[in-house]
Amino acid sequence: QVQLVESGGGLVQPGGSLRLSCAASGSIFSISSMGWYRQTPGKQRELVAIWTNGGGVNYADSVEDRFSIFRHNTENTVYLQMYNLSPEDTAVYYCNADVYLINSENGAPINFWGQGTQVTVSS
């Protein structure tokens, strides 16, 4: 139905920057929210940043002054620009979206996850 494909992860030194991308494709009528979550082994997945249609953006306190989420509307793509990365930011980053599908039976949005992209911050 909908695929979320992430890219841009990798290895970066402390203090460095990375930009993650998430492209949504498939039977999309509209997107009500797109965001990024991250997870480390043994911990719950946590919200990093989220864009909502008509609701602006929200960030986790730990990243608010270092990360920026923005969306390319015509391409159904969301980006996470990350600055001043620290080892504590090391995690698998997952894209998430609430999508209204074309020809939806009940009109409710459906939630989708990407496959995840590894971000490692290490010297």
C-alpha positions as CSV (number, residue, x, y, z in Angstrom):
1,Q,0.0,0.0,0.0
2,V,2.6,2.6,1.2
3,Q,6.3,2.3,1.3
4,L,8.6,4.5,3.4
5,V,12.2,4.4,2.2
6,E,14.9,5.9,4.4
7,S,18.3,7.0,3.4
8,G,21.2,9.1,4.7
9,G,22.4,7.1,7.7
10,G,26.0,6.3,8.4
11,L,29.0,6.9,10.5
12,V,29.9,10.4,11.6
13,Q,32.3,11.9,14.2
14,P,31.0,13.7,17.3
15,G,30.0,17.3,16.4
16,G,29.3,16.3,12.8
17,S,26.1,16.5,10.8
18,L,23.9,14.1,8.8
19,R,20.7,14.5,6.8
20,L,18.2,11.6,6.7
21,S,15.6,11.3,4.0
22,C,12.3,9.4,4.0
23,A,10.4,9.1,0.8
24,A,6.8,7.8,0.9
25,S,5.2,6.2,-2.2
26,G,2.2,4.1,-3.0
27,S,-1.5,4.6,-2.8
28,I,-1.3,8.0,-1.0
29,F,-4.2,10.3,-1.0
30,S,-2.7,12.6,1.6
31,I,-0.3,12.5,4.5
32,S,-1.4,13.8,7.9
33,S,2.0,13.4,9.7
34,M,5.5,12.2,9.0
35,G,8.1,11.9,11.6
36,W,11.3,10.2,12.8
37,Y,11.8,7.9,15.7
38,R,14.9,6.2,17.0
39,Q,15.7,3.1,18.9
40,T,18.8,1.6,20.6
41,P,19.2,-2.0,21.8
42,G,17.2,-2.7,25.0
43,K,15.3,0.6,24.8
44,Q,11.9,1.6,23.6
45,R,11.5,3.4,20.3
46,E,11.3,7.2,21.0
47,L,10.0,10.1,19.1
48,V,12.7,12.4,17.6
49,A,10.8,14.8,15.5
50,I,7.4,15.0,13.8
51,W,5.7,17.1,11.2
52,T,1.9,17.2,11.3
53,N,-0.4,18.7,8.6
54,G,-1.7,21.9,10.1
55,G,0.0,21.3,13.4
56,G,3.6,22.3,12.8
57,V,6.5,20.4,14.1
58,N,7.6,18.9,17.5
59,Y,10.9,17.7,18.7
60,A,12.2,15.6,21.6
61,D,13.8,17.9,24.2
62,S,17.2,16.2,23.6
63,V,17.3,17.3,20.0
64,E,15.3,20.5,19.7
65,D,18.2,22.8,19.3
66,R,20.2,20.5,17.0
67,F,17.8,18.7,14.7
68,S,15.4,20.1,12.1
69,I,12.6,18.3,10.4
70,F,11.1,19.6,7.1
71,R,9.0,18.2,4.4
72,H,9.0,18.4,0.6
73,N,5.3,18.4,-0.1
74,T,5.3,17.6,-3.8
75,E,7.6,14.6,-3.3
76,N,6.0,13.2,-0.1
77,T,9.4,13.3,1.4
78,V,10.5,14.3,4.9
79,Y,14.0,15.1,6.0
80,L,15.8,15.2,9.3
81,Q,18.8,17.5,9.4
82,M,21.0,16.7,12.3
83,Y,23.7,18.9,13.6
84,N,26.2,18.7,16.4
85,L,25.7,14.9,16.7
86,S,26.9,13.1,19.9
87,P,27.4,9.4,20.6
88,E,24.1,9.5,22.5
89,D,22.4,10.1,19.1
90,T,23.6,6.7,17.9
91,A,20.6,4.6,17.1
92,V,18.5,3.1,14.3
93,Y,16.3,5.9,13.0
94,Y,12.9,5.0,11.7
95,C,10.5,7.0,9.5
96,N,6.8,7.0,10.4
97,A,3.8,8.3,8.6
98,D,0.0,8.5,9.0
99,V,-1.4,8.2,5.5
100,Y,-4.8,8.6,4.0
101,L,-5.0,6.0,1.3
102,I,-6.6,6.3,-2.1
103,N,-9.9,4.5,-2.1
104,S,-9.8,4.0,1.7
105,E,-12.8,2.0,3.0
106,N,-13.3,3.9,6.3
107,G,-11.5,7.2,5.7
108,A,-9.1,6.7,8.6
109,P,-5.4,7.2,8.2
110,I,-3.1,4.2,8.4
111,N,0.2,4.2,10.1
112,F,3.3,3.0,8.3
113,W,7.0,2.5,9.3
114,G,10.1,2.5,7.3
115,Q,12.8,-0.2,7.6
116,G,15.2,2.0,9.6
117,T,18.6,3.5,8.9
118,Q,21.6,3.2,11.2
119,V,23.2,6.4,12.6
120,T,26.5,5.9,14.4
121,V,28.3,8.8,16.1
122,S,31.8,7.8,17.0
123,S,35.3,9.0,16.8
